[in-house]
Amino acid sequence: MTTTLPSAIGKICLVVALLGACHHDQAPVAPGEPIPAAADVQVESMDIECNHLVDSILKFGACPNSDENDQAWAKNLAEVAQQSFEAGKKGNPDEPSQHVIALACHKASESVKHATERCVNGPRPKGDY
């Protein structure tokens, strides 16, 4: 007697089920070396770092390769940032808070400096991104 379609499918399912039942998980991978923490960044006072940020934004807007939108964005952002910093000073933040604000301004300033460096090296690439 020849095998019929249902029994052939049944045999295939039985083989697959048995193979699946025999599967064993592999042992977990041993952990690697710990990643060292980033070095502490030495920052100036909150006022100095935040003024550096405003200066960096204005330098980005003055880049010869930036378009009108970038220049307007930089001008508006610098004004808003300056107003925000002045409003923040009125709150008299404590020393730890000032340090955190100085770190944030330093980090943002470094980012804008890199954007300015990219801008100075040529116009923004055209593409669908």
C-alpha positions as CSV (number, residue, x, y, z in Angstrom):
1,M,0.0,0.0,0.0
2,T,1.4,3.4,-0.9
3,T,1.5,6.3,1.5
4,T,-1.2,8.9,1.1
5,L,-0.8,12.6,1.5
6,P,-2.2,12.9,5.0
7,S,0.1,10.2,6.4
8,A,3.1,11.8,4.7
9,I,2.3,15.1,6.3
10,G,1.8,13.4,9.6
11,K,5.3,11.7,9.3
12,I,6.9,15.1,8.5
13,C,5.2,16.7,11.5
14,L,6.3,13.9,13.7
15,V,9.9,14.3,12.6
16,V,9.9,18.0,13.1
17,A,8.3,17.7,16.5
18,L,11.0,15.1,17.6
19,L,13.8,17.3,16.3
20,G,12.3,20.3,18.2
21,A,12.1,18.3,21.4
22,C,15.8,17.4,21.2
23,H,16.9,21.0,21.0
24,H,19.2,22.2,23.9
25,D,20.1,25.8,24.6
26,Q,23.7,26.6,24.3
27,A,25.6,27.7,27.4
28,P,25.6,31.4,27.9
29,V,28.5,33.5,26.7
30,A,31.0,34.5,29.4
31,P,30.9,38.2,30.2
32,G,33.6,40.3,28.6
33,E,36.0,42.8,30.2
34,P,34.2,45.7,31.9
35,I,34.0,48.9,29.8
36,P,35.8,51.7,31.7
37,A,33.7,54.8,32.6
38,A,34.2,58.0,30.7
39,A,36.8,60.3,32.2
40,D,35.4,63.2,34.2
41,V,35.2,66.3,32.1
42,Q,36.6,69.4,33.7
43,V,34.2,72.3,33.2
44,E,34.3,76.0,34.0
45,S,31.4,77.7,35.8
46,M,27.8,77.5,34.6
47,D,28.0,81.0,33.2
48,I,31.2,80.4,31.3
49,E,30.1,77.1,29.8
50,C,26.7,78.4,28.8
51,N,28.2,81.5,27.2
52,H,30.5,79.2,25.2
53,L,27.4,77.4,24.0
54,V,25.8,80.6,22.8
55,D,29.1,81.6,21.1
56,S,29.3,78.2,19.4
57,I,25.7,78.5,18.1
58,L,26.5,81.9,16.7
59,K,29.7,80.6,15.0
60,F,27.7,77.8,13.4
61,G,25.2,80.4,12.0
62,A,28.2,82.4,10.7
63,C,29.6,79.5,8.7
64,P,29.9,80.4,5.1
65,N,28.4,77.1,3.9
66,S,25.3,77.3,6.0
67,D,22.0,78.2,4.3
68,E,19.5,80.8,5.3
69,N,17.5,78.2,7.4
70,D,20.6,77.3,9.4
71,Q,21.5,80.9,9.9
72,A,18.0,81.8,11.1
73,W,17.8,78.7,13.3
74,A,21.2,79.5,14.9
75,K,20.2,83.1,15.6
76,N,16.8,82.1,17.1
77,L,18.4,79.3,19.2
78,A,21.1,81.6,20.5
79,E,18.5,84.1,21.6
80,V,16.3,81.5,23.3
81,A,19.3,79.9,25.0
82,Q,20.5,83.3,26.3
83,Q,17.0,84.1,27.7
84,S,16.8,80.6,29.2
85,F,20.2,80.9,30.9
86,E,19.3,84.3,32.3
87,A,16.0,83.0,33.6
88,G,17.8,80.0,35.2
89,K,20.3,82.3,37.0
90,K,17.3,84.0,38.7
91,G,16.5,80.7,40.3
92,N,19.8,80.7,42.1
93,P,20.6,77.0,41.6
94,D,22.8,75.3,44.1
95,E,26.4,74.2,43.3
96,P,25.6,70.6,42.3
97,S,22.8,71.8,40.0
98,Q,25.1,74.5,38.5
99,H,27.7,71.8,37.8
100,V,25.2,69.6,36.0
101,I,24.0,72.6,33.9
102,A,27.7,73.4,33.1
103,L,28.2,69.8,32.0
104,A,25.1,70.0,29.7
105,C,26.2,73.3,28.2
106,H,29.7,71.9,27.6
107,K,28.4,68.8,25.9
108,A,26.0,70.8,23.7
109,S,28.8,73.3,22.9
110,E,31.1,70.5,21.8
111,S,28.3,69.1,19.6
112,V,27.7,72.5,17.9
113,K,31.5,72.9,17.4
114,H,31.6,69.6,15.5
115,A,28.6,70.7,13.4
116,T,30.5,74.0,12.7
117,E,33.6,72.0,11.6
118,R,31.4,69.9,9.3
119,C,29.9,73.1,7.9
120,V,33.3,74.7,7.3
121,N,34.5,71.7,5.3
122,G,31.8,72.1,2.7
123,P,28.1,72.4,2.0
124,R,25.7,69.9,3.4
125,P,25.4,66.8,1.2
126,K,22.3,66.7,-0.9
127,G,20.3,63.6,-0.6
128,D,17.1,61.9,0.6
129,Y,17.7,61.6,4.3
